[in-house]
Amino acid sequence: MDLIGRTLDGKYRIVEQIGRGGMASVFKAYQPALDRYVAIKVLPAEHALAPGFSERFVREARAVAQLNHPNILPVIDFGQEEGLSYIVMKYVASGTLKDRLGRPMDLTETTRIIEQIAAALDHAHGRGILHRDVKASNVLLDEGGWVQLADFGLAKILAGDEGLTATGVGIGTPAYMSPEQGQGRPVDHRTDIYSLGVVLYEMVTGRLPYDAETPMAIVFKHIYEPMPLPRQVNRALPEEVERVIFRAMAKTPADRYHSAGEMARALQQAVAKPSPIAEVSATEGAVEGRATQVIPPSAEKVLTEAPSVSKGRPWLLFAGGAAAVLLMVVVLLAVGVIAFFALKGGKPGPTAVGGSLQSAATPTGELMATLPAEQTPTATREPTQPPTATSRPMPTEDAQAYIKQGQASLKAGDAETAISHFSRAIELDAKSAEAYVGRGDAYSELAQFEQALPDYIKAIELDPGYARAYAGRCYAYFQLDDHDQAIADCTKAIELDPNDAIVYRNRGLNYFHLDDYDRAIGDFTQAIQLDPDYADAYYWRGHNYYWSGDYDRAIADYSKAIELKFDPLGWPYNARGRVYYALGDYDRAIADHTQAIELGPDYSLFLYYRDRGDAYYGRDDYEQAIADYTQAIEINPNDAYAYYWRGAAYYSQDDYDQAIADYTKAIEISPDDADAYYWRGAAYYSQGDYDQAIADYTQAIQLDPDNADAYYWRGVSYQERDEKEKAIADFKRVLELETDPNRRAQAEERLRELGQ
């Protein structure tokens, strides 16, 4: 907006624009009456048209103006004039914290700044005022380094009483937004603590925790993806500081600090305190170059649900209950395998490939969604005790007491405290394999697998006969995607304790990831023989039967998991529904997916809706399919698969405009998806837009050079445009690629029409 030279309310002459953000523009202005410069934040004019905005603006501006704290940028005045709403603040010339970032900051300086921001937040929170947009660019630093936090209440002024924008995302800055704010849920002071945790992360690493191409994608990561480990970015960062960030940025508000001041004090103590871990460095023995938080699925298959966490024994790969692919902090849902479909009846359709669907989201058929750690279900099965190793040295009495305290903390879910206890035990008895395993378990609980690994290695070094140490190392290697090494360690653990059903089941999961279904089935069967009520083993054996194409046995195992109350129960229902879908029994598939939707858990719902949408699509019930794909998109707006198949449903109803819109969205999310280009081209062709159709068929061919259908329909489009030679070239290419006699006959007929 061009306000330069304008005088607001007869008091503030606009001199220059000094900033622009998503919520407002900032101008430097001169106030003649007091001979000083001020900063004026002008809100977007369109907000003034919203019902109730004027009253809300005055109410919130007055509340913020009452804040009187040395670390809060004071509001001097506010007003509304000719459709403009503005807030007048103190002018600070020296810059913002954002200007200082880009590389890790000194920890002492970091602590000083965080303490001042926290003091400002506590002052405001004590008066019932939330900031809602804490970020580095709102932290002003004067020439002496003094901190003043700006923009209190601005997000609430713009958001309105309902707290949502038209798109359903809370007003604020996506890169710093708490999960609950990103979901448009009610927020309290803990949303500011989360954002302050993001600021701290940025200060100590030099970069933000999450990055993506779109704001919605960043919001999605804050909600569902585990936080990238700060010490993987800045190796010099003390563990204690990393723990402060872990707690501040917990996905669940209840797991965060109770106040910003408490967070600041924890940071101060963390910076002042030397690391208690003296025996093993954070990187000693780590596997170089491996991802530490996610388990990449096979390019040919991915799992559709994720396992639960065994709080008492994290060394057990996904022990008990619904445990499976990822543990603790990260649960990676890999979404099934999208259908290859043929041109059949003039419409696309999801068809079974190995009993699942192939994803339109990526060229490899993979689409992954990360679940929030706090939603990982809890294990329900008590594991067996490891065997006693006579070679293990007895710890001292004091060390044993710390080990017991660490085990109690770990069982209670407090992995950070457990690490401190086990570290103290190691200081007292450096030869205690039990203490090293305990600390490795605690690191694993926090998804710090490269730090867990050297502890398990040290335990094995101290006691080569310690089964738990091998099981723990198996877990760490599994998380680091080293399935061969994980299998070797599970095998050693089985040799030392052949009666532990869980270790058989864990080894089976590794075989499953290597597509070795026969060995995986053998291990799950052994686990079931040792524990006939082991619901988890039935569930995962069902998956192996499923991928082996043995649908009858898969249904039997999923049904047994349901009978044994596998937790969460929605998973086996949904998995069985997929088998029925693969068999073409769409009614039973719909019934099972419906049951899964009713049972949850919430973080799996977008998958359940998608799968039921596929079943409705298979039954040619396009309206219901569209409704379910729409539900999936509302839950996960970045799901290319759901957009793709909703587009297919619209296409099947001859609603080409909607189909094009959905295929376009799928392409935006997954630009290398040849099928999306192909079917958008088909929609354009159906509308008679041959230029756009040719462009899309050409793009599909570039991504998939052996796509005979794309050549055929591009040739038809060229023929419609009377570009004879290009059409002939495409039809001849079809004959080179195509083996299907019907398509070959069609191409030959087209060539005859063209005189060939």
ZAMARGU-4260 file (C-alpha; in steps of 0.2 Angstrom, whole numbers, plus 5000, padded with zeros to 4 digits):
<rodrens>
0) 5000/5000/5000 | 5006/5017/4995 | 5006/5027/5012 | 5022/5037/5010 | 5019/5055/5014
5) 5002/5052/5022 | 4998/5058/5039 | 4988/5047/5050 | 4976/5054/5063 | 4985/5071/5060
10) 4999/5065/5071 | 5010/5052/5062 | 5018/5057/5045 | 5023/5041/5036 | 5042/5042/5030
15) 5046/5025/5023 | 5041/5007/5023 | 5053/4996/5034 | 5044/4979/5033 | 5031/4968/5026
20) 5024/4952/5033 | 5009/4940/5030 | 4999/4950/5043 | 5004/4968/5042 | 5015/4981/5034
25) 5027/4991/5045 | 5031/5010/5042 | 5043/5022/5050 | 5034/5038/5054 | 5038/5055/5062
30) 5028/5062/5077 | 5031/5080/5077 | 5022/5084/5093 | 5036/5073/5102 | 5049/5075/5089
35) 5052/5057/5088 | 5051/5042/5076 | 5038/5028/5079 | 5035/5012/5070 | 5017/5010/5063
40) 5010/4993/5059 | 4996/4994/5046 | 4984/4980/5045 | 4977/4973/5028 | 4962/4984/5023
45) 4952/4969/5019 | 4951/4964/5038 | 4941/4980/5041 | 4927/4973/5031 | 4925/4958/5042
50) 4910/4958/5054 | 4915/4963/5072 | 4933/4967/5067 | 4932/4985/5073 | 4926/4981/5090
55) 4939/4967/5091 | 4953/4978/5086 | 4949/4991/5099 | 4947/4978/5112 | 4963/4968/5109
60) 4973/4984/5105 | 4968/4991/5122 | 4973/4975/5131 | 4990/4975/5123 | 4993/4993/5127
65) 4991/4989/5145 | 5006/4977/5145 | 5020/4986/5154 | 5037/4976/5154 | 5054/4981/5149
70) 5055/4966/5136 | 5039/4970/5128 | 5039/4983/5114 | 5026/4996/5120 | 5011/5000/5111
75) 5010/5019/5110 | 4994/5022/5101 | 4981/5014/5089 | 4968/5020/5078 | 4957/5017/5063
80) 4956/5029/5048 | 4947/5028/5031 | 4947/5009/5031 | 4965/5008/5039 | 4968/5000/5056
85) 4985/5004/5063 | 4995/5001/5079 | 5009/5014/5084 | 5024/5007/5093 | 5041/5012/5099
90) 5054/5013/5085 | 5069/5002/5086 | 5082/5005/5073 | 5095/4992/5076 | 5086/4976/5069
95) 5079/4959/5074 | 5085/4943/5080 | 5081/4936/5063 | 5095/4947/5056 | 5108/4938/5067
100) 5103/4921/5062 | 5110/4909/5049 | 5123/4901/5060 | 5123/4894/5077 | 5124/4907/5091
105) 5134/4908/5106 | 5125/4898/5120 | 5128/4912/5133 | 5121/4925/5121 | 5107/4913/5117
110) 5102/4910/5135 | 5102/4929/5138 | 5090/4932/5124 | 5078/4918/5128 | 5077/4923/5146
115) 5071/4940/5141 | 5059/4933/5128 | 5052/4921/5142 | 5050/4936/5154 | 5040/4945/5142
120) 5029/4930/5138 | 5026/4926/5157 | 5021/4944/5160 | 5008/4944/5146 | 5002/4926/5150
125) 4999/4931/5168 | 4987/4944/5161 | 4978/4932/5150 | 4986/4938/5134 | 4994/4926/5121
130) 5007/4932/5108 | 5002/4918/5095 | 5016/4923/5083 | 5032/4921/5093 | 5046/4921/5080
135) 5064/4928/5077 | 5058/4943/5067 | 5047/4949/5081 | 5062/4949/5093 | 5069/4966/5092
140) 5087/4970/5098 | 5092/4987/5102 | 5110/4993/5101 | 5115/4987/5118 | 5107/4970/5114
145) 5092/4972/5125 | 5077/4962/5119 | 5060/4968/5116 | 5046/4957/5109 | 5034/4964/5097
150) 5017/4961/5090 | 5008/4954/5105 | 4989/4950/5101 | 4991/4954/5082 | 4987/4937/5077
155) 4971/4936/5088 | 4966/4953/5081 | 4967/4946/5063 | 4960/4929/5067 | 4944/4934/5074
160) 4934/4925/5088 | 4934/4909/5079 | 4953/4909/5078 | 4953/4902/5060 | 4957/4909/5043
165) 4946/4904/5028 | 4958/4889/5025 | 4956/4882/5042 | 4974/4887/5048 | 4977/4898/5062
170) 4984/4915/5059 | 5002/4915/5063 | 5019/4910/5054 | 5019/4892/5049 | 5038/4890/5052
175) 5035/4893/5071 | 5017/4887/5073 | 5012/4874/5086 | 5003/4859/5081 | 4987/4864/5089
180) 4988/4881/5081 | 4991/4873/5064 | 4976/4862/5066 | 4965/4877/5071 | 4962/4870/5088
185) 4960/4881/5104 | 4977/4887/5111 | 4984/4893/5127 | 5000/4900/5133 | 5009/4883/5129
190) 5007/4888/5110 | 5019/4902/5113 | 5031/4890/5123 | 5032/4879/5107 | 5036/4894/5096
195) 5049/4899/5108 | 5056/4882/5107 | 5057/4884/5088 | 5066/4901/5090 | 5079/4892/5102
200) 5081/4878/5089 | 5085/4891/5076 | 5097/4900/5087 | 5107/4885/5092 | 5107/4877/5074
205) 5106/4892/5062 | 5091/4885/5054 | 5073/4882/5056 | 5067/4864/5061 | 5055/4862/5046
210) 5056/4867/5028 | 5044/4864/5013 | 5038/4872/4997 | 5022/4878/5004 | 5016/4885/5021
215) 5003/4871/5023 | 5017/4858/5020 | 5027/4866/5034 | 5011/4866/5046 | 5009/4848/5042
220) 5027/4844/5047 | 5024/4853/5064 | 5009/4842/5067 | 5014/4825/5061 | 5033/4824/5058
225) 5046/4822/5073 | 5057/4836/5076 | 5074/4835/5066 | 5087/4832/5080 | 5096/4848/5084
230) 5112/4839/5087 | 5112/4831/5070 | 5113/4849/5064 | 5125/4856/5077 | 5136/4842/5083
235) 5144/4854/5096 | 5127/4857/5105 | 5126/4849/5122 | 5113/4836/5125 | 5106/4845/5139
240) 5101/4860/5128 | 5094/4848/5115 | 5083/4841/5129 | 5076/4858/5133 | 5071/4860/5114
245) 5063/4842/5115 | 5052/4847/5129 | 5048/4865/5123 | 5043/4858/5106 | 5033/4843/5112
250) 5018/4839/5100 | 5006/4838/5115 | 5004/4854/5125 | 5004/4845/5142 | 5022/4838/5139
255) 5029/4856/5137 | 5036/4867/5151 | 5022/4875/5162 | 5029/4892/5158 | 5041/4901/5148
260) 5051/4906/5163 | 5053/4887/5167 | 5060/4884/5150 | 5072/4898/5152 | 5078/4892/5169
265) 5080/4874/5161 | 5090/4882/5147 | 5101/4891/5159 | 5105/4876/5169 | 5108/4866/5154
270) 5121/4878/5147 | 5129/4879/5164 | 5130/4860/5167 | 5143/4849/5159 | 5137/4833/5151
275) 5135/4819/5163 | 5139/4806/5149 | 5158/4803/5152 | 5160/4786/5145 | 5154/4786/5127
280) 5153/4801/5115 | 5137/4805/5106 | 5144/4800/5090 | 5156/4786/5095 | 5152/4770/5085
285) 5138/4779/5076 | 5133/4773/5058 | 5139/4787/5046 | 5127/4794/5034 | 5111/4786/5040
290) 5094/4794/5044 | 5090/4793/5062 | 5071/4796/5063 | 5063/4787/5049 | 5062/4770/5041
295) 5062/4772/5022 | 5050/4759/5016 | 5054/4747/5001 | 5051/4755/4984 | 5039/4740/4980
300) 5029/4740/4997 | 5026/4751/5012 | 5017/4748/5028 | 5000/4755/5030 | 5000/4756/5049
305) 5013/4759/5062 | 5018/4750/5079 | 5016/4754/5097 | 5029/4758/5109 | 5035/4747/5123
310) 5038/4760/5137 | 5046/4747/5148 | 5058/4740/5136 | 5062/4751/5121 | 5076/4739/5116
315) 5062/4728/5110 | 5059/4732/5092 | 5041/4738/5093 | 5037/4726/5108 | 5019/4721/5111
320) 5002/4727/5107 | 5001/4736/5090 | 5020/4739/5089 | 5028/4738/5072 | 5038/4749/5060
325) 5043/4765/5070 | 5044/4767/5089 | 5043/4781/5101 | 5045/4798/5094 | 5042/4794/5076
330) 5029/4783/5068 | 5030/4783/5049 | 5015/4778/5040 | 5018/4772/5023 | 5003/4773/5013
335) 5000/4758/5001 | 5004/4754/4984 | 4994/4764/4970 | 4985/4755/4957 | 4992/4753/4939
340) 4977/4755/4929 | 4973/4752/4910 | 4962/4762/4899 | 4946/4752/4902 | 4929/4757/4899
345) 4936/4775/4896 | 4940/4778/4914 | 4954/4775/4926 | 4952/4764/4941 | 4962/4758/4956
350) 4966/4740/4953 | 4975/4728/4965 | 4993/4726/4964 | 5000/4713/4976 | 4985/4716/4987
355) 4987/4734/4989 | 4986/4751/4980 | 5001/4759/4971 | 5002/4777/4976 | 5000/4791/4963
360) 5010/4802/4974 | 5028/4798/4969 | 5037/4789/4954 | 5041/4774/4965 | 5023/4772/4971
365) 5027/4779/4989 | 5018/4791/4999 | 5022/4793/5017 | 5014/4803/5031 | 5022/4805/5048
370) 5012/4803/5064 | 5014/4814/5079 | 5024/4805/5093 | 5011/4808/5106 | 4998/4798/5096
375) 5009/4782/5096 | 4998/4769/5104 | 5005/4761/5120 | 5010/4743/5121 | 4998/4731/5130
380) 5009/4715/5131 | 5021/4713/5145 | 5038/4706/5138 | 5048/4692/5145 | 5063/4695/5156
385) 5080/4693/5148 | 5091/4679/5153 | 5104/4682/5167 | 5122/4683/5160 | 5134/4675/5172
390) 5148/4685/5164 | 5140/4702/5168 | 5150/4711/5181 | 5140/4716/5197 | 5138/4734/5198
395) 5142/4743/5214 | 5127/4746/5227 | 5126/4765/5222 | 5127/4761/5204 | 5113/4748/5205
400) 5102/4761/5214 | 5104/4773/5200 | 5100/4759/5187 | 5084/4755/5196 | 5079/4774/5196
405) 5083/4775/5178 | 5072/4760/5174 | 5058/4767/5184 | 5060/4784/5175 | 5060/4775/5158
410) 5044/4765/5163 | 5036/4781/5168 | 5040/4788/5151 | 5053/4801/5157 | 5067/4796/5146
415) 5077/4812/5149 | 5078/4809/5168 | 5082/4790/5164 | 5097/4796/5154 | 5104/4806/5169
420) 5101/4791/5181 | 5110/4779/5169 | 5124/4791/5166 | 5127/4793/5184 | 5127/4774/5186
425) 5140/4773/5172 | 5151/4786/5182 | 5150/4775/5197 | 5153/4758/5188 | 5160/4760/5171
430) 5159/4741/5168 | 5140/4740/5170 | 5133/4733/5154 | 5116/4735/5162 | 5118/4754/5164
435) 5124/4756/5146 | 5109/4746/5139 | 5097/4756/5150 | 5104/4772/5143 | 5103/4766/5126
440) 5085/4761/5129 | 5082/4779/5135 | 5090/4787/5119 | 5080/4775/5109 | 5064/4782/5117
445) 5069/4799/5111 | 5073/4793/5094 | 5091/4797/5096 | 5097/4781/5088 | 5114/4786/5083
450) 5117/4790/5102 | 5109/4774/5107 | 5120/4763/5096 | 5137/4766/5105 | 5129/4762/5122
455) 5123/4745/5115 | 5140/4742/5107 | 5148/4746/5124 | 5137/4734/5133 | 5141/4720/5121
460) 5159/4724/5123 | 5158/4722/5142 | 5146/4707/5141 | 5146/4697/5125 | 5132/4685/5132
465) 5120/4699/5136 | 5104/4696/5126 | 5096/4712/5129 | 5111/4722/5122 | 5109/4712/5106
470) 5091/4716/5106 | 5094/4734/5109 | 5107/4735/5095 | 5095/4726/5084 | 5082/4740/5087
475) 5095/4754/5084 | 5101/4746/5067 | 5083/4743/5062 | 5079/4762/5065 | 5095/4766/5055
480) 5088/4755/5041 | 5102/4742/5042 | 5091/4727/5042 | 5105/4715/5038 | 5114/4720/5054
485) 5098/4720/5064 | 5094/4702/5058 | 5111/4697/5064 | 5109/4705/5081 | 5091/4698/5083
490) 5098/4680/5078 | 5111/4682/5092 | 5098/4687/5104 | 5088/4672/5100 | 5103/4660/5102
495) 5105/4667/5119 | 5086/4667/5124 | 5077/4656/5111 | 5060/4657/5121 | 5057/4676/5118
500) 5043/4678/5106 | 5046/4696/5104 | 5063/4694/5097 | 5057/4682/5084 | 5043/4694/5079
505) 5056/4708/5078 | 5067/4698/5067 | 5052/4695/5056 | 5049/4713/5054 | 5066/4715/5047
510) 5064/4701/5035 | 5047/4709/5030 | 5057/4725/5026 | 5068/4715/5015 | 5054/4707/5006
515) 5059/4690/5012 | 5041/4685/5016 | 5044/4666/5019 | 5057/4669/5033 | 5046/4683/5040
520) 5031/4671/5041 | 5042/4658/5049 | 5048/4670/5063 | 5030/4677/5066 | 5024/4659/5067
525) 5037/4654/5079 | 5032/4670/5090 | 5014/4663/5089 | 5019/4646/5095 | 5028/4653/5110
530) 5014/4665/5114 | 4997/4659/5105 | 4988/4675/5111 | 5001/4687/5103 | 4990/4698/5093
535) 5004/4708/5086 | 5012/4693/5078 | 4996/4688/5069 | 4994/4705/5063 | 5011/4706/5055
540) 5010/4688/5048 | 4994/4694/5040 | 5004/4707/5031 | 5017/4695/5025 | 5003/4683/5018
545) 4995/4698/5010 | 5010/4703/5001 | 5013/4685/4996 | 4996/4685/4988 | 4989/4672/5000
550) 4974/4682/5004 | 4964/4668/5013 | 4978/4666/5026 | 4979/4685/5027 | 4961/4687/5031
555) 4962/4673/5044 | 4977/4681/5053 | 4969/4699/5053 | 4953/4691/5059 | 4963/4683/5073
560) 4971/4699/5078 | 4954/4707/5079 | 4948/4693/5090 | 4963/4696/5101 | 4959/4714/5102
565) 4974/4721/5093 | 4977/4739/5098 | 4972/4750/5089 | 4958/4739/5083 | 4955/4750/5068
570) 4972/4744/5060 | 4967/4725/5057 | 4950/4730/5051 | 4957/4742/5038 | 4970/4729/5033
575) 4957/4715/5031 | 4947/4728/5021 | 4961/4730/5009 | 4962/4711/5006 | 4943/4711/5002
580) 4946/4725/4990 | 4960/4715/4982 | 4948/4701/4980 | 4935/4712/4972 | 4923/4710/4987
585) 4919/4729/4989 | 4905/4727/5001 | 4915/4718/5014 | 4929/4730/5011 | 4918/4745/5014
590) 4911/4737/5030 | 4929/4734/5037 | 4935/4752/5032 | 4919/4759/5040 | 4923/4749/5056
595) 4941/4756/5056 | 4935/4774/5054 | 4923/4771/5069 | 4937/4764/5080 | 4951/4775/5075
600) 4965/4780/5080 | 4963/4798/5074 | 4979/4799/5065 | 4975/4785/5054 | 4958/4792/5048
605) 4964/4799/5032 | 4971/4782/5027 | 4954/4774/5032 | 4944/4786/5022 | 4955/4784/5007
610) 4954/4766/5007 | 4935/4766/5009 | 4935/4778/4995 | 4944/4766/4984 | 4932/4752/4988
615) 4917/4764/4984 | 4926/4768/4968 | 4928/4750/4964 | 4909/4748/4966 | 4907/4762/4954
620) 4899/4773/4968 | 4908/4789/4963 | 4898/4800/4974 | 4903/4791/4990 | 4921/4789/4984
625) 4922/4808/4981 | 4915/4811/4999 | 4928/4799/5006 | 4942/4806/4996 | 4937/4824/5002
630) 4937/4818/5020 | 4955/4812/5018 | 4960/4828/5010 | 4953/4838/5024 | 4963/4828/5036
635) 4979/4828/5026 | 4979/4842/5013 | 4995/4837/5005 | 4989/4819/5000 | 4992/4818/4982
640) 4984/4801/4981 | 4967/4807/4987 | 4967/4822/4975 | 4972/4810/4961 | 4958/4797/4964
645) 4945/4810/4968 | 4950/4817/4951 | 4947/4800/4944 | 4930/4799/4952 | 4925/4816/4944
650) 4932/4810/4928 | 4921/4795/4929 | 4906/4806/4931 | 4911/4817/4916 | 4914/4832/4928
655) 4930/4836/4918 | 4933/4853/4926 | 4933/4846/4944 | 4944/4832/4937 | 4957/4844/4930
660) 4957/4854/4946 | 4961/4838/4956 | 4974/4831/4944 | 4982/4849/4944 | 4983/4848/4963
665) 4990/4831/4963 | 5004/4837/4951 | 5008/4852/4962 | 5011/4840/4976 | 5019/4826/4966
670) 5026/4834/4950 | 5034/4818/4943 | 5018/4808/4943 | 5016/4803/4924 | 4999/4796/4928
675) 4992/4812/4934 | 4998/4821/4918 | 4991/4807/4907 | 4973/4808/4915 | 4973/4827/4915
680) 4977/4826/4897 | 4962/4814/4895 | 4951/4826/4904 | 4957/4841/4892 | 4954/4829/4877
685) 4937/4825/4883 | 4933/4844/4883 | 4940/4846/4866 | 4955/4856/4872 | 4968/4847/4861
690) 4982/4859/4864 | 4982/4856/4883 | 4979/4838/4880 | 4995/4836/4869 | 5005/4846/4882
695) 5000/4834/4896 | 5002/4818/4886 | 5020/4825/4881 | 5024/4828/4899 | 5018/4810/4904
700) 5029/4803/4890 | 5044/4812/4896 | 5041/4805/4913 | 5037/4788/4907 | 5044/4785/4889
705) 5036/4768/4887 | 5018/4774/4890 | 5010/4767/4875 | 4993/4775/4880 | 5000/4792/4881
710) 5007/4790/4864 | 4991/4784/4857 | 4980/4798/4864 | 4993/4811/4859 | 4992/4804/4842
715) 4973/4805/4842 | 4975/4823/4848 | 4987/4827/4834 | 4975/4819/4822 | 4960/4830/4828
720) 4972/4845/4825 | 4975/4838/4808 | 4994/4837/4811 | 4995/4821/4801 | 5014/4817/4802
725) 5015/4819/4821 | 5000/4808/4823 | 5008/4794/4812 | 5024/4795/4822 | 5014/4792/4838
730) 5004/4778/4832 | 5019/4769/4825 | 5027/4771/4842 | 5012/4763/4850 | 5015/4748/4839
735) 5033/4747/4845 | 5028/4747/4863 | 5011/4739/4864 | 5008/4720/4866 | 4990/4721/4869
740) 4981/4716/4853 | 4966/4728/4856 | 4977/4743/4857 | 4988/4738/4843 | 4972/4735/4832
745) 4967/4753/4837 | 4983/4760/4832 | 4984/4751/4815 | 4966/4757/4811 | 4971/4775/4815
750) 4986/4773/4803 | 4975/4766/4789 | 4964/4782/4792 | 4980/4792/4789 | 4984/4783/4773
755) 4998/4772/4781
</rodrens>
